[in-house]
Amino acid sequence: MPADLRTRAIVLRRTNYGETDRILNLLTPEGKVAALARGVRKEKSRLAGGIELFSVADVVIRYGRNTQTQSNPLGTLTSAKMLNFYHNILSDMSTLELASALLKKLDRAAEQTDNPAHFDLLDQSFAGLNRGDHLELVQTWFELNFARASGEEINLLCDISGQPLSPSEAYLWDPLEAALRPDPAGNIRAPEIKLARFLLSNPLRLAKNIENVATILPPLLPLAKSFA
């Protein structure tokens, strides 16, 4: 661990400590880190404005000599400059609930492994929610790409029997086998498969331009969430 770490960060959790301090759990491109923000609850703290929830900040964290050999050291936050504040998330309860759920999910995931993809997933999802993207679109994009980052990417090439997916077939999602099963009554057809492939291959910001995206999404979200 370097003596100073400068990086981008999203606050996962804030815990009051002592009379004026906070312990922060931060998601960064390097993984999850913990830092003590001294005096941040004071009225004139120079750090407070940079560590709001649902924001991205440029931070500097200092580590003492005695933390160099620790696997998860607690550093000290010495600088925090806000880069993006996704304030529109706070204006709608459903949007706020989804954003909070994504925070908690990545907080738990980061306990298991440091995955550089997690930071970008959360940043793009917050940006989409701030733009007012369809909530189901943001969640489906997030869940599909989170599964991929976790090594559990959905197979959008072959069905449960290993046959190539056909544009003329209908499919049902089989959660036990984690695969698409041909079924005439299935609700997953060519448009849904095409959209899922697009969401796994493109930034979230491009998805809102897809025609009739809101009508195609419903069968995909349960599928994506089955990997949770």
N, C-alpha and C positions, 0 to 999 in steps of 0.2 A: 504494500500500500504506500503510495507517495506521501510526502509530508503535506502537500496541498493537492487537492483534487478540484479542478475546474470543469464543470460540466453543465448540461441542461438537466432540469429536474421538474418532476411533477409530484406534488405532495399527495401521498397515499393516506397518511394519518398524522394527526397532531395530538400530542398528549401534554397537558399542563404539568410542569415540574417546578417545585418550589413556588416562590411568590411571583416571579416574573419571567421564568424561563419556559421553554417548550422543547420536548423531544420530538423530532420529525422523522417519519419514515418516508423516504424519497425514492421515487422510481426514476432511474437515469438510464442512458444508453449503455452504461457499464453494468447495470443491475440495480438491485435494491440496496440503499445505504441508509444509515441512521446518523443523525446529527443533532447536537444540542444547540438551540438558538437562545443564547443568553440575553436576558432583558427584553425579549421580543414582545412581551405583554405590557411593557411600559408605553405610555402614551406617545412618546416621541422616538420610539425605536426606529432606527434606520433600516432594520431588517424586515419589519412587519409587512411592508407593502410588497415585498417580493415573494412572499410565501403564502399567498391566498390559495384556497382550494380552487380547483378547476382552472388552473393557470400553469404556464410553463415559465420557468425562471432560469437565468444564468446564475449559477451559485459557485461559491468557493468554500470548500470544506477543509479544515486543517486537522491533521492527525499528529498527535504527540508521539514521542519516541517509544513509549510503552505500548502503543497500539500497533506497531509495525508487524508483529507476529500474530496478531489476533485475526481470526477468520471473519468476524463481523464486528469490526471496531466501531465505537461511538466517536465520531469526529465533532468538531466545533464549527458551526456555520459562521463564517467571517464576512461573507458578502452574498447578497441576493438581489438581482435585478430582474424585474418582471419583463418577459419578452412578449407573451400573449396572455390575455385574460379573457377566458370564454364566459363572459358575464351573462350572456343570454340564457345560459343553462339555468341560472337562478330564477328566471322569470316565469317558468312553467313547471308545475309540480311533476308531471309525467316525465318531462325531460330530466329534471333533477333526480328523480328516482332511478332512471336508467343510468345516468352518469355515475351516481353513487354505487349502483350495483356493479358497474364495470370497474370502478376503483377497488371495490372489495375483492372482486374476482382476481384482479392482477396482483393485489396485495398478497392473497393466498398463494397464487402461482409463483410469485417471486420468492416466497419462503422455501420453495422446493428447488428452484434453479434460476440462475441469472441468464435471461434470454434477451439479447439486444432487440429482438422484434417487439417485445412487450411495450417498450416506450413509444415506438412509432404507432402501434395499434391504438394506444390510449390517446395519443396526441391527435391522430386523424379522427378518432371517434368523437373527441371533444370538439374538434373543429366542425365536424358535421352537425353535431347537436347545436352548436352555436349558430350555424348557418340556418338552422330550421329544417334540416333534412328530415325526411320521414323517419320516425323512430324505429319502425320495423326494418327499414333499410339499414340504418346504422347498426342495429343489433345483429341483423343477419350477416352483414359484412364483417363485423367484429368476431362473431362466433365462428364463422367459416375460417377466417384467417388465424384466430386463436388456436383452433384445432390443428391447422397446418403447422403453426409454430411449435405446437406440442407434439408433433410427429404423428398426428392422427388425421391426416387429410382425407376428406371424403373422396371415394373413387368415382369420378365422373366420366370414366372411359368405358367401364365394363359393368354388366349387371352381376347379380349374385352367382350366376353360373359361369361367369367369365366371358360371356358373349358381349361384343361391342354394343353400346347403347345405340338404339335406332331412333331416328327422328319421327318415325311413324308409330312407335310404341308408347304405351302409358305405363308408369311405374309407381309402385308404393315403396316407401322407405321401410326397410326391415331393421329395427334398432338392435335386435339380438345379433344379427349377422353383420350389421353396419354396412349394408349394401342395398342397392336398388333392386327390387324384385318386379319382373314384368307382371302386370295385372290390368285387365281391360277397364277396371273401375279406378285405377290409380289416378292421383291428382298431380303427379309429376310428369310433365311431358317436355317436348322440345324447348318451349320458351323458358320453363323453369330451369332446365339443365343448362341452357345457354346463359341465363342470368347468373347462375351459380358459378359457372366457369369465368364469367366476366368479373364477378366480385373477387374471385381468387387471383385475378391477373392484373387488377387495376387499382389505383388509389380510390378511396371512397368518394372524393370530390367529383369523379367522372360519372358515378353511378346515377346521380339524380337526373342526368340528361337522357336516360333510357326511357323510351316511350312506354307508357302504361306500366311502369315499374311497380306501382302500388298494388296493381291487380295481379301481378305475377308472384309477388313475394310470399303470400300466406303459407303455401306448402313448404317453403324453404326454411322458415325460422324453426319449426319443430325439429326438422332434420339437423340443422346446424347446432341446436341446443342439446341434441342427444349425445354430443361429444363432451358436454360439460363435466 
